[in-house]
Amino acid sequence: QVQLVESGGGLVQPGGSLRLSCAASGTRFSIYAMAWYRQAPGNERELVARISRLGSINYADSVKGRFTISRDIAKNTVYLQMNSLKPEDTAVYYCNGAFQGLNSWGQGTQVTVSP
């Protein structure tokens, strides 16, 4: 099973940008579908963006046009570029790797969007 470690969270003003990284280890990274989820206080965890094993990408409607998911297979890393951040993007962001029904999660990284 893949091990995942997120980084890149922090405090940013509305309209700002952050790039999250998720480093994978422990198995062949390329066979996994990778995704970013987020969970705000009092809310359920929700899908933000996903990239399939073959490279197909989908986004939550709330982040389309602002966020971009990408991966570097050589570096075993998936990224989430977040632009035009809004206060409602504040949440803990989790990296997810999925393969044949097995799910792996990172520990999460806090993103806070506030003046």
C-alpha positions as CSV (number, residue, x, y, z in Angstrom):
1,Q,0.0,0.0,0.0
2,V,1.2,3.5,-0.8
3,Q,2.3,5.9,1.9
4,L,1.5,9.5,1.4
5,V,2.9,12.7,2.9
6,E,1.4,16.1,2.1
7,S,3.1,19.5,2.4
8,G,2.5,23.1,1.3
9,G,-0.4,24.2,3.4
10,G,-0.5,27.5,5.2
11,L,-2.2,30.8,5.7
12,V,-2.9,32.9,2.6
13,Q,-5.0,36.0,1.9
14,P,-8.1,35.8,-0.3
15,G,-7.1,35.9,-3.9
16,G,-3.7,34.3,-3.2
17,S,-2.2,31.0,-4.3
18,L,-0.7,27.9,-2.7
19,R,0.7,24.7,-4.1
20,L,0.2,21.5,-2.2
21,S,2.4,18.5,-2.7
22,C,1.9,14.8,-1.9
23,A,4.9,12.6,-2.0
24,A,4.2,8.9,-2.4
25,S,6.3,5.9,-1.4
26,G,6.1,2.2,-0.8
27,T,4.8,1.0,-4.1
28,R,4.4,1.8,-7.8
29,F,2.9,5.3,-7.8
30,S,1.8,5.1,-11.5
31,I,-0.8,2.4,-10.8
32,Y,-2.8,4.6,-8.4
33,A,-5.6,7.0,-9.1
34,M,-4.6,10.1,-7.0
35,A,-6.9,12.7,-5.5
36,W,-7.1,15.6,-3.2
37,Y,-9.9,15.8,-0.7
38,R,-10.7,18.5,1.9
39,Q,-12.6,18.7,5.1
40,A,-13.7,21.9,6.8
41,P,-14.9,22.0,10.4
42,G,-18.3,20.5,10.8
43,N,-18.4,19.3,7.2
44,E,-17.9,16.0,5.5
45,R,-14.7,15.2,3.6
46,E,-15.3,16.2,0.0
47,L,-13.5,15.4,-3.3
48,V,-11.6,18.4,-4.7
49,A,-9.7,17.0,-7.7
50,R,-8.8,13.6,-9.0
51,I,-6.4,12.3,-11.6
52,S,-6.9,8.7,-12.8
53,R,-4.2,6.1,-13.5
54,L,-4.5,7.0,-17.2
55,G,-4.4,10.8,-16.6
56,S,-8.1,11.7,-16.8
57,I,-8.9,14.6,-14.5
58,N,-12.0,15.9,-12.8
59,Y,-12.7,18.7,-10.4
60,A,-15.4,19.7,-7.9
61,D,-17.5,22.4,-9.4
62,S,-16.5,24.8,-6.6
63,V,-12.8,24.7,-7.7
64,K,-13.0,24.5,-11.5
65,G,-11.0,27.1,-13.2
66,R,-9.0,27.9,-10.0
67,F,-7.3,24.6,-9.0
68,T,-5.1,22.4,-11.0
69,I,-4.1,18.8,-10.2
70,S,-1.0,17.3,-11.7
71,R,1.5,14.6,-11.1
72,D,5.1,13.9,-11.7
73,I,5.5,10.1,-12.0
74,A,9.3,10.3,-12.0
75,K,9.1,12.1,-8.6
76,N,6.2,10.0,-7.2
77,T,4.4,13.3,-6.4
78,V,1.0,14.7,-7.1
79,Y,0.4,18.5,-6.8
80,L,-2.6,20.7,-6.3
81,Q,-2.1,24.3,-7.6
82,M,-4.7,26.5,-5.9
83,N,-5.2,30.0,-7.3
84,S,-7.7,32.7,-6.5
85,L,-8.3,31.2,-3.1
86,K,-11.4,32.1,-1.2
87,P,-12.2,31.9,2.6
88,E,-14.5,29.0,1.8
89,D,-11.5,27.0,0.6
90,T,-10.3,26.9,4.2
91,A,-10.0,23.2,5.2
92,V,-7.6,20.4,5.9
93,Y,-6.5,19.0,2.6
94,Y,-5.9,15.3,2.3
95,C,-4.1,13.3,-0.4
96,N,-5.6,10.0,-1.4
97,G,-4.3,7.1,-3.4
98,A,-6.7,4.5,-4.7
99,F,-6.0,1.1,-6.3
100,Q,-8.5,-1.8,-6.7
101,G,-10.6,-0.7,-3.8
102,L,-7.8,0.0,-1.5
103,N,-7.5,3.6,-0.2
104,S,-4.5,5.3,1.3
105,W,-4.6,8.7,3.0
106,G,-2.0,11.2,4.0
107,Q,-2.1,13.0,7.3
108,G,-3.5,16.2,5.9
109,T,-2.3,19.7,5.6
110,Q,-4.1,22.8,6.8
111,V,-5.0,25.6,4.3
112,T,-6.4,28.8,5.8
113,V,-7.6,31.6,3.6
114,S,-8.1,34.8,5.7
115,P,-7.4,38.5,5.4
